[in-house]
Amino acid sequence: MAAQGNEQRGVRFLVIMAALVVVIWGIYQAQSVVVALLVSVFLATIGIPAVAWLRQKRIPQIAAVLIVVVGMVAVLLVIGVLVGASINGFSSALPSLQASLEQQVTTLKDLLARRGIGIPDQFLLTHVNPGSVMGLVAGIFAGLSSALSNIVLILLTVTFILIEASSFPNKLRAALGKPQASFSRLDRFIDNIKHYMVIKTVISLINGVLIWLWLTILGVDFSVLWGLLAFLLHYIPNIGSVIAAIPAVLFALIQFGPVRAVLVAAGYVMVEFVLGNVVEPRIMGRGLGLSTLVVFLSLVFWGSLLGLFGMVLSVPITMTLKLAFESNEGTRWIAVLLGPEPSPRDV
């Protein structure tokens, strides 16, 4: 009997793993559709508190939703104009950047030659190239443009989600046949997700504005582009701010030289330290319920599966899976592994 039970568990495990592979493959194949849906949910999650606030001001539901959606459209249009103008200006400036880089390479080569170190020009030009900076920035915004390519469908989905959000608990009670049912765990989870997304958006916006101001003070060109990049990538846990800093620091190095580049890097470090290590933990607390390792692995997994927005939404997606695992006794152990280290009283 024991051998038969072990065999059944083994078969069940293989079936689950096979189903998981099929689901992951399906998500990857339908990446554009999944990303559009995730972007819609992301925007709707940010918009729900605004709709609730307007409803408290006695504005009808439909009118409140339309006001929020129009506001989102305005913001997206402004972002699109800024991104387009900055990318075009950056592309036009590449020849002059290349000339500046060649001049700096020549100066560096002469300095090293006087110290008895010989480095070919081609080596430095290959490894420090403004085209590489542009490629990194363009790749990031290409992911954003791809995700927003179905913007009409996304906005329609956001509109219907906002309209239906308030009635969802009643529909769920009707579907379960339990008119008096309480969904305290689900409500708490949804509140945590909304809290995370709204606070993360506000802090990311502050991060982008501070970076823009600092680079403007230092006279770095295209500071709007670097600030927008800092805003977007701050959603990515742990490494987003580092990725955002690389092209700006390299650009400052090409434009002004090492001293100004160090000042740019110092600004990024200071802003990230204050926001990421002081402000954000104090506001969010320990509400995410995920270990640091799981956050990083989810970032890698969802980023490779869904691109830029997979990285941005890696934490909410993983939190959703953790809730699903917690709801079943057979998979609760997975939720424990995904969570932070338990306190001694929980062991």
Secondary structure, DSSP 8 states (H G I E B T S, - for coil): -HHHHHHHHHHHHHHHHHHHHHHHHHHHHTHHHHHHHHHHHHHHHHHHHHHHHHHHTT--HHHHHHHHHHHHHHHHHHHHHHHHHHHHHHHHHHHHHHHHHHHHHHHHHHHHHHTT----HHHHHHHS-HHHHHHHHHHHHHHHHHHTTTHHHHHHHHHHHHHHHTTHHHHHHHHHT-TT---HHHHHHHHHHHHHHHHHHHHHHHHHHHHHHHHHHHT-TTHHHHHHHHHHHTTSTTTHHHHHHHHHHHHHHHHT-HHHHHHHHHHHHHHHHHIIIIIHHHHHTTTT---HHHHHHHHHHHHHHHTHHHHHTHHHHHHHHHHHHHTSGGGHHHHHHHS----GGG-
